[in-house]
Amino acid sequence: MIPAWIATVGADCVTPLDHARTGQILSLLVDRSRIVDACRIMWEQGYHLETLAACDVQEGFVVRYHFDHWTEPGRITLRVNAPREDASIPTISEIFSGADWHERECHDFHGLVFTGHPNLHALLLPDDGTPPPLVKGDNARKSRTDVLPLEYLVDCGIPAEGQDNANNASGDAGAKG
C-alpha cells in the first residue's frame, strides 16, 4: 500500500516496486522544479538520503535520489529528469547536508549543475575544464527504459491515497525535463 503522505510529494508518477526483489517500495518521478519540496517532505517523514546518482541516457539525464527510513523498512527513490541542453537541478544540500558530496560527484562525472549549491567545484577530478568522463556520445546512449526498466516500464496507474489518478498514466507520462 502506498502511504497517503506520498500524495503531498507532488510526483508525476508513483511506481510501486517489489520490495523483496529490490529493497525499494516506491519510485517517484518528480519534476526538477519540485525536488526541494519533495526532499523536505522526505525529511519530515523521517527519511534520510542514502545516495544520489546520475545516468546519461538518450532523453537527457536521470538523477535518482535513494532514501531510507531511520526506523521503518522500505526504501524510496525519487527520480528527476534533466534535459541535456539545460542539465541543472536545484540543490538539496540545505536539507540533506550529505547531498553536498553526492551533487559534487555528479557535477564532476556528468557536468550536471546543482543550482544554489554552496560549494559546487570539483570533488574528485581536476577542475581544469576537462569534459565530464561519464557523458556518453550519442551512439553510446541507451533509452532510460533500457537502463532503468523497473522504474519506467511498470504501469503507474496506482495513485497514492487522495492523489488524482489523471497524473499517473505511465512511467513516461508527465515526464518533464
C-alpha positions in Angstrom: 0.0 0.0 0.0 1.2 3.5 -0.9 1.3 5.8 2.2 -1.2 8.7 2.0 1.6 11.3 2.6 3.2 10.3 -0.8 0.5 12.4 -2.5 2.0 15.6 -0.9 5.3 15.0 -2.7 3.6 16.0 -6.0 5.1 13.2 -8.1 4.2 12.9 -11.8 4.3 9.2 -11.4 4.3 6.8 -8.4 5.6 3.3 -9.3 5.2 0.6 -6.6 8.2 -1.8 -6.7 8.8 -5.3 -5.4 10.3 -4.8 -2.0 11.6 -8.3 -1.8 13.4 -8.0 -5.1 14.8 -4.5 -4.9 14.7 -3.4 -1.3 12.6 -0.4 -2.6 8.9 0.0 -2.1 8.3 3.0 -4.4 9.9 5.0 -7.2 8.5 8.5 -7.8 9.1 10.7 -10.8 9.3 14.3 -9.6 9.7 17.4 -11.7 13.0 19.0 -11.1 11.3 22.3 -10.0 9.7 20.3 -7.1 12.7 18.3 -5.9 13.5 20.6 -3.0 9.9 20.4 -1.7 9.8 16.6 -2.2 13.0 16.2 -0.3 11.8 18.4 2.5 8.7 16.1 2.8 11.0 13.0 2.8 13.0 14.6 5.7 9.8 15.4 7.6 8.6 11.8 7.2 11.8 10.5 8.8 13.8 9.5 5.7 17.5 10.0 5.2 19.4 10.3 1.9 21.4 7.2 1.2 22.8 8.3 -2.1 22.1 10.1 -5.4 23.5 9.3 -8.8 23.1 10.4 -12.3 22.7 8.4 -15.5 23.3 9.8 -19.0 20.5 8.4 -21.3 19.1 9.4 -24.7 16.4 11.5 -23.2 18.9 13.6 -21.1 20.0 12.9 -17.6 18.1 10.9 -14.9 19.1 11.7 -11.3 18.0 9.2 -8.7 17.8 10.0 -5.1 17.7 7.0 -2.8 16.1 7.4 0.6 15.7 5.0 3.5 13.8 5.5 6.8 15.5 5.5 10.1 13.1 3.1 11.8 10.7 1.7 9.1 11.6 -0.8 6.3 11.3 0.2 2.7 13.5 2.4 0.5 12.0 5.1 -1.7 13.6 6.5 -4.9 12.9 10.0 -6.3 13.8 10.4 -10.0 14.3 13.7 -11.7 14.8 14.2 -15.5 17.0 17.0 -16.8 17.4 17.7 -20.5 20.9 17.7 -21.8 20.6 21.3 -23.1 19.7 22.5 -19.5 21.4 20.0 -17.2 20.5 21.7 -14.0 18.7 20.7 -10.9 18.2 22.6 -7.6 20.4 21.5 -4.8 19.0 19.6 -1.9 22.2 20.1 0.2 20.4 22.6 2.6 18.0 19.8 3.6 20.4 16.8 3.4 23.9 18.0 4.1 25.3 14.7 2.8 24.0 15.6 -0.6 26.8 18.2 -0.9 29.4 15.5 -1.9 27.0 13.4 -4.0 26.0 16.5 -6.0 29.6 17.5 -6.5 30.4 14.0 -7.7 27.5 14.1 -10.2 28.9 17.5 -11.3 32.4 16.1 -11.8 31.3 13.0 -13.7 28.3 14.2 -15.7 28.6 18.0 -15.8 25.2 18.5 -14.0 24.8 21.8 -12.3 23.0 21.8 -8.9 21.7 25.4 -8.7 22.1 27.0 -5.4 24.8 24.6 -4.3 27.2 26.4 -1.8 30.4 24.7 -3.0 29.9 23.3 -6.5 33.5 22.7 -7.6 35.5 19.6 -8.4 35.4 16.9 -5.8 37.4 14.0 -7.3 38.6 15.2 -10.7 40.8 18.1 -11.7 39.0 21.4 -12.1 40.7 22.1 -15.4 37.7 22.1 -17.8 38.2 18.6 -19.0 34.9 17.2 -20.3 33.0 15.1 -17.7 34.1 11.4 -18.2 30.6 9.8 -17.9 28.9 11.9 -20.5 28.4 9.4 -23.4 28.5 10.0 -27.1 25.2 10.0 -28.9 25.7 6.5 -30.3 26.5 5.0 -26.9 23.4 6.3 -25.1 20.6 3.9 -24.3 17.0 4.9 -23.6 16.0 5.3 -20.0 13.6 2.4 -20.4 16.5 0.2 -21.2 18.7 1.4 -18.4 16.1 1.8 -15.6 13.3 -0.7 -16.7 11.8 -1.3 -13.3 11.0 2.4 -12.9 10.0 3.3 -16.4 8.2 0.2 -17.7 5.9 -0.5 -14.7 2.4 0.9 -15.1 1.9 3.9 -12.9 -1.8 3.6 -12.7 -1.9 3.1 -8.9 -2.4 6.5 -7.2 -1.5 7.3 -3.6 -4.5 7.8 -1.4 -6.0 11.2 -2.2 -3.9 11.6 -5.4 -5.5 12.4 -8.7 -5.4 9.4 -10.9 -5.1 11.6 -14.1 -1.5 12.4 -13.2 -0.5 8.7 -13.2 -0.7 7.3 -16.7 2.6 5.5 -17.2 6.2 5.7 -16.4 7.0 8.3 -19.0 3.7 10.1 -18.9 4.1 13.6 -17.5 7.9 13.3 -17.6 9.1 16.8 -17.7 12.6 18.0 -18.5 
